[in-house]
Amino acid sequence: MKLQRVLLLLTFCTFFSANVIAKEENITPAEDDSSAIGMVTGPKTGTYIAVGRDIAREAAKEGVRVNVFDSKGSVDNIARITSKEKVGLAIVQSDVMGFLSRSKSKDSMEIAKKLKLVVPLYDEEVHILANKDIKTINDLAGKRVVLGSEDSGSLITAVNIFSILGVEPAKMYHIDPPHGVIAVLNGEADAMVFVGGKPVRMFKNMEELGKITNGSNAGKLDHVHFLAINDQRLLKEYKPATITHDDYGFVNDNVPTVSVTALLITYDYTLKKGKYYEEHCANMGKLVKSVYDNIDDLKTNGHPKWKEVNLNADVGDWKRDTCSAKVMSGETSETEHNALEKDLLGIIRGK
């Protein structure tokens, strides 16, 4: 069986099962449900979509329905959350958001004004899968490197890191992550960069290659490794992290790397007036309350990355979403206030 079929089959089986579970739990409503909040996450082989489904499951307990969509990554998510598409939530990388906020572009600044932080999530590690002939990240100068799709956060991170370190690959390919892995394993590329919360299913799937003893794919896993990323110059914008054997079975020694923080962001529903915006603002509050109230359940039964989540972590200059902040502080929205007032009048009148 060809290597491409091996990895893509594993990916298909994994996420086909995940989609069946999502439908059975009824956490992904119909797209024409105007009361639902759309959430864009990331590739089907990444951590974002799994975390998004976890959030949707908890939100359902508060009566909030969430559409969870896969996407090309952080850049795609920002474009979609500020478009006419019915998307109100997105998961993005912190360095992508920082890049947007520092931009001198008028369009970028206008986009930044429409976005608010809901909660910080977890740190996600930078994975650089490379041929073992490449020993350090500096060896990528003059090499063929897969940076991910043009709408991905991985692309921004890769370009940012290479810029800081002064590394200039000879060729940079913009292809999706699973095919990037295949290109490296087949020797068609020297390395690939992917940002995702470990363990990333795509790399976990590679463990199956180690079980193959015959055929053209036998031994291919022995010729690749994760590059160490431990240059102190990167720590001004990134956090130190480690990839271990517990994360991926083919990793023998701990590999130092860096990480960014995944953020759950929202469109600012307080920017406009009307029933639609009031209802979505109220639902945003309920959604965030469900995450706070069920954080222990998420840490126990959700994606392993929930164990690292600190919902009150420092988020720098990013402002918290007003809709969810009201609920967490005990305030009520105008819609909720009117409903409470009506209930009280009913009690007074004996109804």
C-alpha positions in Angstrom: 0.0 0.0 0.0 1.3 3.4 -0.9 2.4 5.7 2.0 -0.2 8.4 1.0 -3.0 5.8 1.3 -1.7 4.6 4.6 -1.7 8.0 6.3 -4.9 9.3 4.6 -6.8 6.1 5.5 -5.8 6.4 9.1 -6.9 10.0 9.1 -10.2 9.2 7.5 -11.0 6.4 10.0 -10.2 8.5 13.0 -12.3 11.5 12.0 -15.1 9.5 10.5 -15.6 8.0 13.9 -15.4 11.5 15.5 -18.1 12.8 13.2 -20.4 9.9 14.0 -20.0 10.6 17.7 -20.7 14.3 17.2 -23.9 13.5 15.4 -25.0 11.0 18.0 -24.5 13.6 20.8 -26.4 16.1 18.7 -23.9 18.9 19.3 -23.7 20.0 15.6 -27.1 21.6 14.6 -28.2 22.3 11.1 -26.5 25.2 9.4 -29.8 27.1 8.9 -30.4 27.3 12.7 -30.0 31.0 13.2 -29.9 30.6 17.0 -26.7 28.5 16.8 -23.2 30.0 17.1 -20.8 28.9 14.4 -17.3 28.0 15.4 -14.4 27.7 13.0 -11.5 25.5 14.3 -8.8 23.9 12.3 -7.8 21.0 10.0 -9.5 17.6 10.6 -6.2 16.2 11.6 -5.5 18.9 14.3 -6.4 19.6 17.9 -8.6 22.7 17.4 -11.5 20.7 16.0 -11.5 18.2 18.9 -11.4 21.1 21.4 -14.2 22.8 19.6 -16.4 19.7 19.8 -15.7 19.5 23.5 -16.8 23.2 24.0 -19.9 22.5 21.9 -20.8 19.5 24.1 -20.6 21.6 27.2 -22.5 24.5 25.7 -25.4 22.2 24.9 -25.8 21.7 28.6 -26.7 25.4 28.8 -29.1 25.2 25.9 -26.6 26.8 23.4 -26.2 25.1 20.1 -22.9 25.3 18.3 -21.9 24.5 14.7 -18.3 23.2 14.7 -16.6 23.7 11.4 -13.1 22.6 10.3 -10.9 25.2 8.6 -7.5 25.8 7.0 -6.2 27.4 10.2 -5.9 30.7 12.1 -5.7 33.1 9.2 -8.7 31.4 7.6 -10.6 31.6 10.9 -10.0 35.4 11.2 -11.2 35.9 7.7 -14.4 33.9 8.3 -15.3 35.3 11.6 -15.3 38.8 10.1 -17.1 37.8 7.0 -20.9 37.4 6.3 -20.7 33.7 7.2 -22.6 32.8 10.3 -19.5 32.3 12.4 -19.2 33.9 15.9 -16.4 31.9 17.4 -12.9 30.9 16.3 -9.7 29.3 17.7 -6.5 31.1 16.7 -2.9 31.2 17.6 -1.7 34.0 19.8 1.2 35.0 17.5 -1.3 35.3 14.6 -3.4 37.6 16.7 -0.4 39.6 17.7 0.7 40.0 14.1 -2.8 41.3 13.2 -2.8 43.8 16.1 0.7 45.2 15.2 -0.2 45.6 11.5 -0.2 49.1 10.1 -2.8 48.1 7.5 -6.1 49.9 8.0 -8.0 46.8 7.1 -6.1 44.7 9.7 -6.8 47.3 12.4 -10.5 47.3 11.5 -10.6 43.5 11.8 -8.8 43.6 15.1 -11.5 46.0 16.5 -14.2 43.4 15.8 -12.5 40.6 17.7 -12.5 39.9 21.5 -11.0 37.2 23.6 -13.3 34.7 25.2 -10.8 32.5 27.0 -7.2 31.5 26.7 -6.9 27.8 26.1 -3.7 25.8 25.9 -0.2 26.0 24.6 0.4 24.4 21.2 3.8 23.2 20.2 5.8 23.9 17.1 6.6 20.6 15.4 9.3 20.5 12.7 9.4 17.1 11.2 12.6 16.6 9.2 14.9 14.1 7.5 17.5 12.9 10.0 20.3 14.3 7.8 19.1 17.7 9.0 20.4 18.2 12.6 19.4 21.7 13.5 16.9 24.3 12.5 19.7 26.4 10.9 20.3 23.4 8.6 17.0 24.2 6.9 18.7 27.1 5.0 18.7 26.2 1.4 16.3 23.2 1.9 12.8 22.3 0.8 10.3 23.1 3.6 6.5 22.6 3.8 4.9 25.6 5.6 1.3 24.5 5.4 -1.6 26.1 3.5 -1.6 29.9 2.9 -4.5 30.4 5.3 -2.9 28.5 8.2 -1.4 29.7 11.4 1.5 27.3 10.9 2.6 29.4 7.9 2.7 32.6 9.9 4.7 30.9 12.7 7.2 29.3 10.4 7.9 32.6 8.5 8.1 34.4 11.9 10.6 31.9 13.3 12.7 31.8 10.2 12.8 35.6 10.1 14.0 35.8 13.7 16.7 33.2 13.2 17.7 34.4 9.7 17.0 31.0 8.1 16.2 31.1 4.4 14.9 27.8 2.9 15.5 27.4 -0.9 11.9 26.3 -1.5 8.8 26.7 0.6 5.7 24.7 -0.3 2.1 25.6 0.7 0.3 22.2 0.9 -2.0 20.7 3.6 -0.4 19.1 6.6 -1.1 15.4 5.9 0.4 15.7 2.4 3.3 17.6 4.0 4.1 14.6 6.2 3.9 12.3 3.2 6.3 14.6 1.3 8.9 14.4 4.1 8.5 10.7 4.5 8.9 10.2 0.7 11.9 12.5 0.5 10.1 15.0 -1.7 10.6 17.7 1.0 13.3 18.0 3.6 11.1 19.2 6.5 7.6 20.5 7.4 6.4 22.9 10.0 3.1 22.3 11.9 1.8 24.1 15.0 -0.7 22.0 17.1 -1.4 20.9 20.6 0.4 17.6 21.3 -0.4 14.9 20.7 -1.4 15.8 17.2 -3.4 13.0 15.6 -1.6 13.3 12.3 1.8 12.5 14.0 0.2 9.8 16.2 -0.9 8.1 13.1 2.7 7.8 12.0 3.3 5.3 14.8 1.5 2.8 12.7 4.3 3.0 10.1 6.7 1.6 12.7 4.7 -1.7 12.6 5.2 -2.2 8.9 8.1 -4.6 8.2 7.6 -5.3 4.5 7.1 -3.3 1.4 8.0 0.2 0.3 7.0 1.9 3.6 9.1 -0.3 5.8 11.7 1.7 7.7 10.6 5.1 6.5 9.8 6.2 10.1 13.4 5.6 11.0 14.6 8.3 8.7 12.7 11.2 10.2 12.7 13.1 13.5 11.5 16.3 15.2 14.1 19.1 15.1 15.1 20.7 18.4 14.1 24.4 18.7 16.0 26.0 21.5 17.3 29.3 20.3 17.0 31.9 23.1 16.0 34.6 20.5 12.7 33.0 20.1 11.7 33.2 23.7 10.7 36.9 23.4 7.6 35.8 21.4 7.2 32.1 22.2 7.2 29.8 25.3 9.6 26.9 25.8 8.1 23.4 25.4 9.1 19.8 25.0 8.0 16.9 22.7 8.5 13.5 24.5 8.1 9.8 23.9 4.8 9.9 25.8 3.5 12.2 23.1 4.7 10.1 20.1 6.0 6.6 20.4 8.7 7.1 17.8 10.4 10.0 19.8 13.1 8.4 21.9 14.8 11.5 23.5 13.0 14.6 24.7 13.0 17.3 22.0 13.0 21.0 23.1 10.7 23.2 21.1 8.6 26.4 21.5 4.9 26.9 21.7 2.2 29.5 21.1 -1.1 29.9 23.0 -4.4 28.9 21.4 -7.1 31.5 22.1 -10.9 31.2 21.8 -12.1 34.5 20.3 -15.4 35.9 19.3 -17.0 38.5 17.1 -18.0 41.4 19.3 -21.8 41.2 19.3 -22.1 44.5 21.2 -21.1 46.4 18.1 -24.6 46.3 16.6 -28.1 46.5 18.0 -31.0 44.1 17.3 -32.6 40.9 18.5 -30.1 38.7 16.6 -27.1 40.4 18.3 -28.7 40.4 21.7 -29.5 36.7 21.5 -26.1 35.8 20.4 -24.5 38.0 23.1 -26.6 36.2 25.7 -25.7 32.8 24.2 -22.0 33.7 24.3 -22.4 34.4 28.0 -24.0 31.0 28.6 -21.3 29.3 26.5 -18.5 30.7 28.6 -20.3 29.9 31.8 -20.6 26.3 30.6 -16.9 26.1 30.1 -16.1 27.5 33.5 -18.7 25.4 35.3 -17.6 22.2 33.5 -13.8 22.7 33.4 -13.2 19.6 35.6 -15.3 17.5 33.2 -13.4 18.9 30.2 -10.0 18.1 31.9 -11.2 14.5 32.6 -13.1 13.6 29.5 -12.1 16.1 26.9 -9.0 16.3 24.7 -5.8 15.8 26.7 -4.9 19.5 26.1 -7.7 20.6 28.5 -5.5 19.5 31.4 -3.2 22.4 30.6 -5.9 25.1 30.3 -5.8 28.0 32.6 -9.0 30.1 31.9 -7.7 33.0 33.9 -4.2 33.2 32.3 -2.7 36.6 31.4 -3.7 37.5 27.8 -1.7 40.7 27.4 -3.3 43.5 25.5 -6.3 41.5 24.2 -9.6 42.7 25.7 -12.1 40.2 27.1 -15.5 39.7 25.4 -18.1 42.0 27.0 -21.0 39.5 26.6 -19.3 36.6 28.4 -17.6 39.0 31.0 -21.1 40.2 32.1 -22.2 36.7 32.9 -19.0 35.8 34.7 -19.3 39.0 36.8 -23.0 38.2 37.6 -24.5 40.9 35.4 -27.4 40.1 33.0 -27.9 41.2 29.4 -30.9 43.4 28.4 -32.7 40.4 27.1 -32.2 38.4 30.3 -33.2 41.4 32.4 -36.5 41.8 30.5 -37.2 38.1 31.0 -36.6 38.3 34.7 -38.7 41.4 35.0 -41.6 39.6 33.2 -41.3 36.6 35.6 -41.3 38.8 38.6 -44.5 40.6 37.4 -46.1 37.2 36.9 -45.4 36.3 40.5 -46.7 39.6 41.8 -49.9 39.2 39.8 -50.3 35.6 41.0 -49.8 34.1 37.6 
